[in-house]
């Protein structure tokens, strides 16, 4: 009830406050944000809130158009410049901003637009990968699965396509394809990226996974981390990291890097938790996710893997 009342109060007070600040600063809210907030998540999140709270019809139309383009994954190297220029022009006209008097605003605001709708487009792309089921009749899928084995077990050759050897890297049975049902090809792509881009970290985690007391199913845990990363992406929690880490339009690689950090950190978190058995996975996973969410609540947060060497 309190939240509802407060939201009503804010709805009526916000235009008055904005008008007062515009009169006293000679700048609109978007200008104040772009000039007053540090680049990255702090500025981009503030611009995003301002845009979505705006009652200006031109801005509402612009947002709707940008949402459609992003969901259809229409922002690319060829179209991005025009999309950004159109958005900047719309805001300059709607807010009566003189581009000559405020040359830095266009660049700052354009970067925020790139990140906001790049993130929305990223969700669309990741969802499509999740919906793409693993197909053992697809040569590309099969080669990707074989690549995962070769990255994690470079000195051991597979005896057959269907073999108990898959359990050595944490799959449940003799054929890994059944384990990708929930996360589709996204789960496999995440695992391969982690093993390929961060080989030392991945093998470090794989060694932990066969620990005599605290071992876990490497691949299955990896697929669960994919699910966690996707939750954080969908509900917007991952925006802090993505907005701070992306120098250009955030793509699928940004999600893979986010996933890799989560996997590496979860491995450390698991070992430090000293679980009695795998039955504790759910509770430890929930605690880990809470820790990550707390970190992401800080607008300065950016995750980077920095593997340490320890004794297993």
N, C-alpha and C positions, 0 to 999 in steps of 0.2 A: 504494500500500500504506500509506504514511504517513497519507494522508487518511482511509483506511478505519479504521485503528487509532485515530486522533484522534477520529473521529466516534463510535466505540464508547465511548471514554473519556468524551467529553462527554455521551453518552446516560445514563451512570450517575452522573456527577458533577453534572450540571445540577440534579436534584431536591434533592441535598444542599445545594448552594450556595443555591438558592432558599429552602429551609427555614431555613438559617442567617440569610440576610438578612431574612427575614420575622420571625424571632425578635428580631433586633437592631434593626430599624427599625419593626416593627409595621405594615408595609405589604407588600402583595403586589407582584409584579414589575410588573404593569400600572400600579399606583399610582406606583411609583418612576419608571417611564418618563414617565408623564404629568406628574409634578411636576418631574422632573429634566432632561428633554430639551426643547429649544426647539421651539415650534410649527412645523408644516410637515413637511418630509420627514424630518428627524432623528427627531422624535417618532413620526410615522406609520409609518415603516419599522420602528422598534423595536417598536411595538405589533403590527404585522403579524407580525414574526418571533416574538414572544412568543405570540401567539394560535395560529399554525400549529405551534408546537413544544409546545403544551400537551397534556397527556395527560388533562385533565379531560373526562369524557364530555359534560357539559352544554355546554362550550365547543365541543367537536368537533361536536355536533349543531347548535349555533348557526352555526358556520362553514359546515357543509354546506347549511343552509337559506339563508344569505345568498348563497352561491355560486350556488345554483339561481335565486334571485330575480334576481341580477345578470345571469346568463347569459340569462335570459328577458326581460331589460330591464324588470323590474317595479318599479324604484325611480323614482318620479316625484313631482311636487309633492303629490299626494294621499296617496301611500303612504309617503313618506319618513319623516315624523314617527313613525308607528307602528312602522316597521321599526327606527328608531334607539332608540326607547323600549324596545322588546322586547329589543334587544341589550344595552342598558345595564342593564336589569333582570336579565337572565340573568347578567351578569358580577357585579353587586352581590351576588346571591344565591350564586353559585358561589364567589366569593372572600370572602364574608362581610364586605363593605364597608358601613359605616354611612353612608348618603347624607347624613344630618344632620351628621355629623362631617366628612364630606369632600364638601362641595357643589360644589367645582370639578372633581372627578374626572369626574362624569357629563358635563359640558360638554366637557371635554378629550377624553375617550374617545369620546364621540359624534361629534365632529369627525373623529377618526381613522377610525371606522367608515364615515362618509360618504365619505371620500377613498378608502379601501381598496376598498370595493365599488363606489364610483362609477367607479373606474379599471377594475375588472373588467367593469362594464357598458359602459364606453366601448369596450373591446376588442371586445365583442360587436356593438355598433352599427357600428363601423368595419369589421369583417369583413363585415357584411351589405352595406355600401356597396361594398366591394371585389368581392364576389360578384355584384353587380348590373351586368351588362354594358351598355355603351352601346348604345342602341336608336335608330336613326335614324327609326323609325316612332313614337317616343314624343315628342310635342310638347314636353314639359318638358325632355327631354334636348337637343333641338334648340335650344330657346330659351336653355338654359344655355351651349351651345357658342357661339351667336351673341353672348351677353353677354360671353363671354371675348374675342371679337374686338373688340367695341365698347369694352371697357375698355382693351385694349392698343393698338388702332388707332382711336381715336375720330374721327380726321380722314380715314379712308379707308373707303370702302364696299366690301363684298364684291360681286364681279361675279356670283357664282353660289354655290350651296351647295357644289358640288364645283369647286374651283379651286386653281391653284398658289399663290394668295395665302396659303393656310394655311401654306405653308413659310416665309413671312415672320415668323411667330411660332413657328417651330421644330417644326412637324409634318413627318413624313417624306414624305408624299405629298399628293395632291389632296383626300383625304377623311380628316379626323382620326379618324373613328370606329375605324379599324383600329389606331390607336396606343393605344387604351384597353383592349385585350384583357387585359393583365396585371393592371391595377389597377382596371378597371371604372369605374363612375361616380365612384368616390372620387378618381381621378386628376384628373378634370375639376373636381370640386367644390373640390379643393385649389387648383388653378390659378385658378379664379374667385375664391375667397376671398382669395388673395394679391393678385390684381390689384384687387379691390374694396376690401379693408380697408387695404391698404398700396400705393396707386396709385403714389406716388413711388418706393418701393423696387422695385416690379414693373417700372416703365418704365426705371428705372435698370439693372436686370438685363437687360431686353430690349435696351437700347442696348449693353451689354457683349456680348450674344450675337451681335451683328453686327460685333464688333470685327474689323478686317482681319487681325489675326494670332491673336488668342485667342478668336475667336468660337465659339459652340456652339449646338446646337439647343435653344432656350429651352423649348418644350413637352415635348420628349422628356426633357430633363434634369429638368424639373419632375416628370414621371411617375416618373423614377428616384428622385427625392427622396421621393416618396410611398412608394415601396417601402422606402427607408431608414427613414423615419419610422415605418412600420408594423413593421419589424423591431425598432426600439428600443422601440416600444409593447408588442409581444408578449413580448419577453424581459425586460421590467420595467425596462430602463435609463431609460426616460422617466419613471418614477415620481418621481424627484427633482424634475424640472421641474414635473410636473403637481401633485404634492403641495404644492409651494411656491407655485405660481401660482394655484391654485384657491381661491376664497373660498367657493364653494358646490359642490354636486354637479357634478363635471367631466363636461361633455357633448362632443358632436362639435366644438363651437367650440374647445374646448381643444386638440383634435388639429390643427385647421386652423391655429391660432396657432403651435403647435409646428412644423408643416410650414413655415409662412411664414418663421419664424426660420431654419430649416435652409436653405431656398432662398436667402434673402438672404445668409447667411453663406457658403454654398457658392459663390455667384457671386463674392464677394470672394476666397475661397480659390483659386478657379480662376484668376482674373486674376493673383493674386500668385504662383501656381505657374508662370506663363509657359509653358504647354504648347506643344509643337511642333505638335500636331494633336489631333483628337478621339480618336485611338488611345490617348491617355494618360488617357482618362476613367476607366477602371476603377481604375488605380493611384492617381490623384488622389482619386477618390471614396472609396477604401479608407482613404487617409490622413486625409481629412476626417472620415470616420465614427469613426476611432480617436480623433481630437481631441475629437469630441463626446462619445464614451463616457468619455474621461478627465475631461472637464468634469462630466459627469453623476455620476461617482463621488464628487464632493464633495456632501455632503448640503445644502449651502447654495446650490447652483446654481439659478438661475431665469433663463430666457432671455427677453430682450425685444429687439425690433427697435429700433435707434437709427440710422437711415440717416445716413451722412455724404455730403457732396457732394464729388465728385472730378472730375477731368478725364479723359475717355475718350480 
